[in-house]
Amino acid sequence: MTRDPSALNVARRKIELAVAADEQVDVLVIGGGITGVGVALDAASRGLRVTLIEAEDLAFGTSRFSSKLVHGGLRYLATGDIATARESAHERHLLMTAIAPHLIRPLGQLLPFSCGVTFRQRTAGAIGMGMGDLLRMRAHTPRGVLPAPALVSAGTATRLVPALDPRGLRGGMLSYDGQLVDDARLVATVARTAASFAARILTRVRAVALRGDGAAVEETTTGERFEIRARAVVNATGVWAGTLDQAISVRPSRGTHIVLDTADLGTPSTALTIPHEGSISRYVFALPQAYGRVIVGLTDEDSPGAVPRIAQPTEPEIDFLLRSLNRVIAAPIGRDQVRGAFAGLRPLVDSGTDSTADVSRRHLVSASETGFVTVLGGKLTTYRRMAEDAVDLAVQTRGIQAAQSRTASLRLVDRVVPASEELLDDATGLTTAEVEFAVRVEGAMTVDDVLDRRTRIGLVDADRARCHAAVEAVVARTVADLG
């Protein structure tokens, strides 16, 4: 096993799983998405003994299906939710300047003044971007991190996004936000940072029943059941939170993205921001990504009924995203050019509104009748604040002495993959070293963990199929080497 105290792998998991039932921990966290790993890090960095369990893999659920933005809350300004916008801008500042500057870069976002964007939408967008910059200043984010918004000419707009339709184009408004290298990578990095503070991160361990003083759990690869005792328990299972806390009413909202080749949009260097038809508060984004891809999203649709293991995009949503994009570009993108599509479920707190688009993105932290704490709602950008609030309530409810949260200034661990010239796939540039690092350090146990949640190659079916056998062989070899 590597000497890196942040390393997560099958060898460390085996050791920590063997003692999980033998001693009481201070905090047991249920859920390995961004909120759960954030809770684990917050508690462990306060000096508390922490175990986190996750039924599948890290970032298996909603956390890997976001737009991969760390945003300042422009949409919340448009809907009048000033408190959420301020919180988003503040947390974005912390992430980009202190916590994870190595995982986030500034990304230009262009609102084109095209024929398909009305004067009202242009005006509202420009005002909103100006107000967003005021929030940036209030959060003390320097312009060197996030440049000021500016009006740009039609020539500049088409240079930034070559696919724009030049007919009737009157320039646009360019603003900046934060873009993650990858959302699933953020989850793995937060989990590794928690592990560096001695938190136990146990994937493939499912909570069967929760109590205020622990949980009955099942190791999913063997079916073995045992108890984990804890002084406090935090339910951070997202859209599945209501299955463990009957008092919580979760209203899942499906957000769908499609994946395109960047060449189909002229290899843009800036994201596109496209207002929904008739709206001044809802947008579709076309966002450049790694591996020569652009993701276009996202939708906001009610997803009633049983929560699926993995949400699926629908054809009407894919059609809507294409229609929105095609309103502002010269050569329409067809359905046959969509290389992949994915969907995630937002774990919104049900407020009884008609549309999930109107449900507040504020998070909820509450204590159940049996004493465990549930944290729900919010969004990726504000995960740190959600985690702090959850740990604060947990230690208060259970009478645990703990230091104040320190995560506002705690930098996440670095990701240093050894250099390698051994390519596994020419098209994506995937190397053997990257796969080995995912298994030795980032907790990957299977080929799916690597393709779908450490590299994101799996977002495109053709890439996934082409890389599968080679990645599977490296994973098997590395797992065997770890013992």
C-alpha positions as CSV (number, residue, x, y, z in Angstrom):
1,M,0.0,0.0,0.0
2,T,1.3,3.5,-0.9
3,R,2.7,5.7,1.8
4,D,0.6,8.6,0.6
5,P,-1.8,9.3,3.5
6,S,-4.5,10.5,1.0
7,A,-4.3,7.4,-1.2
8,L,-7.5,5.3,-1.5
9,N,-7.3,1.8,-2.9
10,V,-8.4,-1.8,-2.4
11,A,-5.5,-2.5,0.1
12,R,-6.5,0.4,2.4
13,R,-10.2,-0.4,2.0
14,K,-9.5,-4.0,3.1
15,I,-7.7,-3.0,6.3
16,E,-10.3,-0.3,7.2
17,L,-13.3,-2.5,6.4
18,A,-11.9,-5.2,8.7
19,V,-12.1,-2.9,11.7
20,A,-15.2,-0.9,10.8
21,A,-17.4,-2.8,13.2
22,D,-14.9,-3.0,16.0
23,E,-14.9,0.6,17.3
24,Q,-17.2,3.5,17.6
25,V,-16.5,6.5,15.4
26,D,-17.5,10.1,16.1
27,V,-19.3,10.7,12.8
28,L,-20.7,8.1,10.3
29,V,-21.4,9.7,6.9
30,I,-23.8,7.9,4.5
31,G,-23.2,8.8,0.8
32,G,-20.1,9.3,-1.3
33,G,-21.2,12.2,-3.5
34,I,-19.8,15.7,-3.2
35,T,-21.9,16.5,-0.1
36,G,-21.0,13.3,1.7
37,V,-17.3,13.5,1.1
38,G,-17.5,17.2,2.0
39,V,-19.1,16.2,5.4
40,A,-16.3,13.6,5.9
41,L,-13.6,16.2,5.3
42,D,-15.2,18.8,7.5
43,A,-15.6,16.4,10.4
44,A,-12.2,14.7,10.0
45,S,-10.4,18.1,9.7
46,R,-11.9,19.1,13.1
47,G,-10.2,16.1,14.6
48,L,-13.2,13.8,14.7
49,R,-13.0,10.1,13.9
50,V,-15.0,9.6,10.7
51,T,-16.2,6.7,8.6
52,L,-18.0,7.3,5.2
53,I,-19.9,4.5,3.5
54,E,-21.1,4.6,-0.1
55,A,-23.3,1.9,-1.7
56,E,-21.6,2.2,-5.1
57,D,-18.5,4.2,-6.1
58,L,-17.5,7.7,-5.3
59,A,-19.5,10.2,-7.4
60,F,-21.8,7.4,-8.6
61,G,-24.9,9.6,-8.5
62,T,-25.8,13.2,-9.2
63,S,-22.3,14.5,-8.5
64,R,-20.8,13.2,-11.8
65,F,-23.7,14.6,-14.0
66,S,-23.4,18.3,-13.4
67,S,-22.4,21.0,-15.9
68,K,-19.0,21.0,-14.2
69,L,-19.3,24.6,-13.3
70,V,-18.4,26.4,-10.1
71,H,-20.8,29.3,-10.6
72,G,-21.6,32.5,-8.9
73,G,-25.4,32.2,-9.0
74,L,-26.4,34.3,-12.0
75,R,-29.6,32.4,-12.4
76,Y,-30.5,33.0,-8.8
77,L,-30.1,36.7,-9.3
78,A,-32.6,36.6,-12.2
79,T,-35.1,34.9,-10.0
80,G,-34.6,37.2,-7.0
81,D,-32.9,34.7,-4.8
82,I,-30.2,37.0,-3.6
83,A,-29.2,34.9,-0.6
84,T,-28.4,31.9,-2.7
85,A,-26.5,34.0,-5.3
86,R,-24.4,35.5,-2.5
87,E,-23.6,32.2,-1.0
88,S,-22.7,30.8,-4.5
89,A,-20.4,33.7,-5.2
90,H,-18.7,33.3,-1.8
91,E,-18.2,29.6,-2.1
92,R,-16.9,30.0,-5.7
93,H,-14.4,32.5,-4.3
94,L,-13.1,30.0,-1.7
95,L,-12.9,27.2,-4.2
96,M,-11.0,29.2,-6.8
97,T,-8.6,31.0,-4.5
98,A,-8.0,28.8,-1.5
99,I,-9.5,25.3,-1.7
100,A,-9.1,24.0,-5.3
101,P,-7.4,26.5,-7.6
102,H,-5.7,23.5,-9.2
103,L,-9.0,22.0,-10.2
104,I,-10.8,25.0,-11.5
105,R,-10.1,27.5,-14.3
106,P,-11.9,30.7,-15.4
107,L,-14.2,30.0,-18.3
108,G,-15.6,32.7,-20.6
109,Q,-19.3,32.5,-21.2
110,L,-20.7,34.4,-24.2
111,L,-24.3,35.6,-24.5
112,P,-24.6,36.2,-28.2
113,F,-26.7,39.1,-29.5
114,S,-28.1,36.9,-32.2
115,C,-31.5,37.0,-34.0
116,G,-32.6,34.1,-31.8
117,V,-32.0,36.2,-28.6
118,T,-34.5,39.0,-28.0
119,F,-33.7,42.5,-26.9
120,R,-35.3,41.8,-23.6
121,Q,-33.1,38.7,-23.1
122,R,-30.0,40.6,-24.1
123,T,-30.7,43.4,-21.7
124,A,-31.6,41.1,-18.8
125,G,-28.5,39.0,-19.5
126,A,-26.2,42.0,-19.6
127,I,-27.6,43.4,-16.4
128,G,-27.4,40.1,-14.7
129,M,-23.8,39.6,-15.7
130,G,-23.1,43.1,-14.3
131,M,-24.8,42.2,-11.0
132,G,-22.9,39.0,-11.0
133,D,-19.7,40.9,-11.1
134,L,-20.8,43.0,-8.1
135,L,-21.2,39.7,-6.2
136,R,-17.7,38.7,-7.4
137,M,-16.4,42.0,-5.9
138,R,-18.4,41.5,-2.7
139,A,-16.8,38.0,-2.4
140,H,-13.4,39.7,-2.9
141,T,-12.5,37.4,-5.9
142,P,-9.7,39.2,-7.8
143,R,-10.0,40.1,-11.4
144,G,-7.0,38.0,-12.1
145,V,-9.1,35.0,-11.1
146,L,-12.4,36.1,-12.8
147,P,-12.1,38.9,-15.4
148,A,-14.8,41.6,-15.6
149,P,-17.7,41.1,-18.0
150,A,-17.5,43.1,-21.2
151,L,-19.4,43.8,-24.4
152,V,-17.7,42.2,-27.5
153,S,-18.0,42.8,-31.2
154,A,-19.5,40.4,-33.7
155,G,-16.0,39.6,-34.9
156,T,-14.8,38.8,-31.4
157,A,-17.9,36.7,-30.7
158,T,-17.3,34.5,-33.8
159,R,-13.6,34.2,-33.0
160,L,-14.5,32.8,-29.6
161,V,-17.3,30.6,-30.9
162,P,-16.8,30.0,-34.7
163,A,-20.1,28.2,-35.1
164,L,-22.2,31.3,-34.4
165,D,-24.5,32.4,-37.2
166,P,-23.0,35.7,-38.4
167,R,-26.3,36.8,-39.9
168,G,-27.8,39.5,-37.7
169,L,-25.2,39.0,-35.1
170,R,-24.6,42.1,-33.0
171,G,-21.8,41.0,-30.8
172,G,-22.5,39.8,-27.4
173,M,-21.8,40.0,-23.6
174,L,-18.8,38.0,-22.3
175,S,-18.6,37.1,-18.7
176,Y,-16.6,34.6,-16.7
177,D,-17.3,31.8,-14.2
178,G,-15.4,28.9,-12.8
179,Q,-15.1,25.5,-14.7
180,L,-14.1,22.3,-12.9
181,V,-11.5,20.0,-14.6
182,D,-14.2,17.5,-13.7
183,D,-16.9,17.2,-11.1
184,A,-16.3,13.5,-10.3
185,R,-12.6,14.3,-9.9
186,L,-13.5,17.0,-7.3
187,V,-15.4,14.3,-5.4
188,A,-12.4,11.9,-5.4
189,T,-10.1,14.7,-4.4
190,V,-12.2,15.8,-1.5
191,A,-12.5,12.1,-0.4
192,R,-8.7,11.8,-0.6
193,T,-8.2,14.9,1.4
194,A,-10.6,13.5,4.1
195,A,-8.6,10.3,4.0
196,S,-5.4,12.3,4.7
197,F,-7.1,13.3,8.0
198,A,-7.6,9.5,8.7
199,A,-11.2,9.4,7.5
200,R,-12.3,5.9,6.4
201,I,-13.7,6.0,2.9
202,L,-15.6,2.7,2.3
203,T,-17.2,2.3,-1.1
204,R,-19.5,-0.7,-1.9
205,V,-21.0,-0.6,1.6
206,R,-24.7,0.1,1.7
207,A,-26.7,1.5,4.7
208,V,-29.6,-0.7,5.4
209,A,-31.1,1.2,8.4
210,L,-30.0,4.4,10.2
211,R,-30.1,5.3,13.9
212,G,-28.8,8.2,15.8
213,D,-26.0,6.1,17.1
214,G,-25.0,4.1,14.0
215,A,-26.3,2.0,11.1
216,A,-26.8,-1.5,9.9
217,V,-24.8,-1.9,6.7
218,E,-24.1,-4.4,4.0
219,E,-20.8,-4.9,2.1
220,T,-22.3,-5.2,-1.4
221,T,-19.6,-7.4,-3.0
222,T,-20.0,-10.2,-0.4
223,G,-23.4,-9.6,1.1
224,E,-21.9,-9.5,4.6
225,R,-23.9,-7.5,7.1
226,F,-22.6,-5.8,10.2
227,E,-23.1,-2.7,12.4
228,I,-21.2,0.5,12.5
229,R,-21.5,2.4,15.7
230,A,-21.2,6.2,15.8
231,R,-21.8,9.1,18.1
232,A,-23.4,11.0,15.2
233,V,-24.8,10.0,11.8
234,V,-25.2,12.2,8.7
235,N,-27.4,11.1,5.8
236,A,-26.0,12.7,2.7
237,T,-27.5,10.3,0.1
238,G,-29.0,13.0,-2.2
239,V,-32.1,11.9,-4.1
240,W,-32.1,8.7,-2.0
241,A,-32.3,10.6,1.3
242,G,-36.0,10.1,1.7
243,T,-35.6,6.3,1.7
244,L,-33.6,6.6,5.0
245,D,-35.4,9.6,6.5
246,Q,-39.2,9.3,6.0
247,A,-39.7,12.9,7.3
248,I,-37.8,14.3,4.3
249,S,-39.7,15.0,1.1
250,V,-37.4,14.9,-1.9
251,R,-38.4,16.2,-5.3
252,P,-35.9,14.9,-7.9
253,S,-35.4,17.1,-10.9
254,R,-33.7,15.6,-14.0
255,G,-30.9,17.6,-15.7
256,T,-29.9,16.3,-19.1
257,H,-26.8,17.1,-21.2
258,I,-25.7,16.0,-24.6
259,V,-22.1,15.5,-25.8
260,L,-20.9,16.8,-29.1
261,D,-17.5,16.9,-30.9
262,T,-15.9,20.3,-30.4
263,A,-15.1,20.4,-34.1
264,D,-18.8,20.5,-34.8
265,L,-18.9,24.0,-33.2
266,G,-15.6,25.1,-34.7
267,T,-13.6,24.3,-31.6
268,P,-14.8,27.1,-29.3
269,S,-12.6,28.6,-26.7
270,T,-15.6,30.0,-24.8
271,A,-18.9,28.6,-23.6
272,L,-22.2,29.7,-25.1
273,T,-25.0,31.0,-23.0
274,I,-28.4,30.7,-24.7
275,P,-31.6,31.9,-23.1
276,H,-34.6,29.6,-23.2
277,E,-37.2,30.9,-25.6
278,G,-39.3,33.5,-23.7
279,S,-37.2,33.3,-20.5
280,I,-34.8,35.8,-18.9
281,S,-33.8,33.4,-16.1
282,R,-33.2,30.0,-17.7
283,Y,-30.4,29.1,-20.0
284,V,-28.8,26.4,-22.1
285,F,-25.0,26.2,-22.0
286,A,-22.6,24.8,-24.6
287,L,-19.4,24.1,-22.5
288,P,-16.0,23.0,-23.9
289,Q,-14.6,19.9,-22.2
290,A,-11.6,17.6,-22.3
291,Y,-11.1,15.0,-25.0
292,G,-12.3,17.3,-27.8
293,R,-15.9,17.4,-26.5
294,V,-18.5,20.0,-25.8
295,I,-21.4,19.3,-23.4
296,V,-24.7,21.1,-24.0
297,G,-27.2,21.3,-21.2
298,L,-29.2,21.4,-19.2
299,T,-32.8,20.6,-18.6
300,D,-34.9,20.9,-15.5
301,E,-37.7,18.3,-15.5
302,D,-39.7,16.7,-12.8
303,S,-38.7,13.1,-12.2
304,P,-41.4,11.5,-10.1
305,G,-41.6,7.9,-9.0
306,A,-39.0,5.5,-7.8
307,V,-35.4,6.9,-8.0
308,P,-33.5,5.0,-10.7
309,R,-30.0,3.7,-10.1
310,I,-28.8,5.8,-13.0
311,A,-31.1,8.5,-14.6
312,Q,-31.6,8.4,-18.3
313,P,-32.0,11.3,-20.7
314,T,-35.2,11.4,-22.8
315,E,-35.5,12.1,-26.5
316,P,-37.7,15.3,-25.9
317,E,-34.9,16.7,-23.7
318,I,-32.2,15.9,-26.3
319,D,-34.4,17.6,-29.0
320,F,-34.9,20.6,-26.8
321,L,-31.2,21.1,-26.2
322,L,-30.5,20.8,-30.0
323,R,-33.2,23.2,-30.8
324,S,-31.9,25.7,-28.3
325,L,-28.3,25.5,-29.6
326,N,-29.4,25.6,-33.3
327,R,-31.2,28.9,-32.7
328,V,-27.8,30.7,-32.6
329,I,-25.4,28.7,-34.8
330,A,-24.9,28.7,-38.6
331,A,-24.9,25.0,-39.3
332,P,-27.6,23.2,-37.3
333,I,-26.4,20.1,-35.3
334,G,-28.4,17.0,-36.1
335,R,-29.4,14.1,-33.8
336,D,-26.9,11.9,-35.5
337,Q,-24.1,14.2,-34.4
338,V,-24.9,13.6,-30.7
339,R,-22.0,11.4,-29.5
340,G,-23.5,10.8,-26.0
341,A,-26.0,12.0,-23.5
342,F,-26.3,11.8,-19.7
343,A,-28.7,12.9,-17.0
344,G,-28.5,13.5,-13.3
345,L,-31.2,14.0,-10.6
346,R,-31.1,17.1,-8.5
347,P,-32.0,16.3,-4.9
348,L,-34.4,19.2,-4.3
349,V,-36.4,19.8,-1.2
350,D,-40.1,19.6,-2.2
351,S,-41.7,23.0,-1.6
352,G,-45.0,22.2,-3.4
353,T,-44.3,24.5,-6.4
354,D,-45.7,23.6,-9.8
355,S,-42.3,23.3,-11.5
356,T,-38.9,22.1,-10.3
357,A,-37.4,25.2,-12.0
358,D,-39.1,27.2,-9.2
359,V,-37.8,25.1,-6.3
360,S,-35.2,26.9,-4.2
361,R,-31.7,25.7,-4.5
362,R,-31.1,26.5,-0.8
363,H,-30.0,23.4,1.2
364,L,-31.8,21.8,4.1
365,V,-30.1,20.4,7.2
366,S,-32.3,18.7,9.7
367,A,-32.3,16.2,12.6
368,S,-34.5,13.2,12.4
369,E,-36.6,11.9,15.3
370,T,-34.1,9.2,15.9
371,G,-31.2,11.6,16.1
372,F,-29.4,11.4,12.8
373,V,-28.9,14.4,10.6
374,T,-30.0,14.7,6.9
375,V,-28.5,17.2,4.5
376,L,-30.3,17.8,1.3
377,G,-30.6,20.2,-1.6
378,G,-28.1,22.8,-2.5
379,K,-25.7,22.4,-5.4
380,L,-22.1,21.4,-6.2
381,T,-20.7,24.9,-5.8
382,T,-22.0,25.2,-2.2
383,Y,-21.0,21.7,-1.0
384,R,-18.5,23.0,1.5
385,R,-21.1,25.2,3.3
386,M,-23.6,22.4,3.3
387,A,-21.1,20.1,4.9
388,E,-20.1,22.6,7.5
389,D,-23.8,23.2,8.5
390,A,-24.4,19.4,8.6
391,V,-21.5,18.8,10.9
392,D,-22.4,21.7,13.1
393,L,-25.9,20.4,13.6
394,A,-24.6,16.8,14.1
395,V,-22.2,17.7,16.9
396,Q,-24.7,20.0,18.5
397,T,-27.5,17.5,18.4
398,R,-25.4,14.6,19.8
399,G,-23.4,16.7,22.3
400,I,-20.0,16.1,20.7
401,Q,-17.1,18.5,21.5
402,A,-15.5,19.6,18.2
403,A,-13.5,22.4,16.9
404,Q,-14.9,25.0,14.4
405,S,-14.9,24.1,10.7
406,R,-11.6,24.9,9.0
407,T,-12.5,23.9,5.4
408,A,-12.9,27.5,4.2
409,S,-9.1,27.7,4.0
410,L,-8.1,24.1,3.6
411,R,-6.6,23.3,0.3
412,L,-7.5,20.0,-1.3
413,V,-4.7,17.5,-2.1
414,D,-3.0,17.7,-5.5
415,R,-3.4,15.1,-8.2
416,V,0.1,14.3,-9.6
417,V,-0.1,11.4,-12.1
418,P,3.4,10.0,-13.0
419,A,4.5,10.9,-16.5
420,S,4.0,8.1,-19.0
421,E,4.5,7.7,-22.7
422,E,2.5,4.5,-22.8
423,L,-0.8,5.4,-24.5
424,L,-3.8,3.2,-24.1
425,D,-5.9,5.2,-26.5
426,D,-4.7,7.7,-29.1
427,A,-8.0,9.5,-29.6
428,T,-8.4,10.5,-25.9
429,G,-4.7,10.4,-24.9
430,L,-5.5,8.0,-22.0
431,T,-2.3,6.6,-20.6
432,T,-1.5,3.5,-18.5
433,A,-0.2,5.7,-15.7
434,E,-3.6,7.5,-15.5
435,V,-5.4,4.2,-15.1
436,E,-2.9,3.0,-12.5
437,F,-3.2,6.2,-10.6
438,A,-7.0,5.9,-10.5
439,V,-6.7,2.5,-8.9
440,R,-3.7,3.1,-6.6
441,V,-4.7,6.6,-5.3
442,E,-8.3,7.5,-6.3
443,G,-10.1,4.4,-5.0
444,A,-11.2,2.9,-8.4
445,M,-11.8,-0.8,-8.1
446,T,-13.3,-1.7,-11.5
447,V,-13.1,-0.7,-15.2
448,D,-16.4,1.2,-14.9
449,D,-15.0,3.2,-12.0
450,V,-12.1,4.3,-14.3
451,L,-14.1,4.9,-17.5
452,D,-17.1,6.5,-15.9
453,R,-15.9,8.3,-12.8
454,R,-12.1,8.9,-13.0
455,T,-11.5,9.8,-16.6
456,R,-15.1,10.4,-18.0
457,I,-14.2,8.6,-21.2
458,G,-17.4,6.6,-20.7
459,L,-19.6,9.6,-21.5
460,V,-19.2,8.7,-25.2
461,D,-20.2,5.1,-25.9
462,A,-17.8,4.7,-28.8
463,D,-14.9,5.9,-26.7
464,R,-15.9,3.6,-23.9
465,A,-16.2,0.5,-26.1
466,R,-12.8,1.2,-27.8
467,C,-11.0,1.6,-24.4
468,H,-12.7,-1.0,-22.3
469,A,-10.5,-4.0,-22.8
470,A,-7.2,-2.2,-22.4
471,V,-8.4,-0.4,-19.3
472,E,-9.9,-3.5,-17.8
473,A,-6.5,-5.3,-18.2
474,V,-4.6,-2.5,-16.4
475,V,-7.2,-2.3,-13.6
476,A,-7.0,-6.1,-13.0
477,R,-3.2,-6.0,-13.0
478,T,-3.0,-3.1,-10.6
479,V,-5.6,-4.4,-8.2
480,A,-3.8,-7.7,-8.1
481,D,-0.5,-5.9,-7.4
482,L,-2.1,-4.1,-4.4
483,G,-3.1,-7.4,-2.9
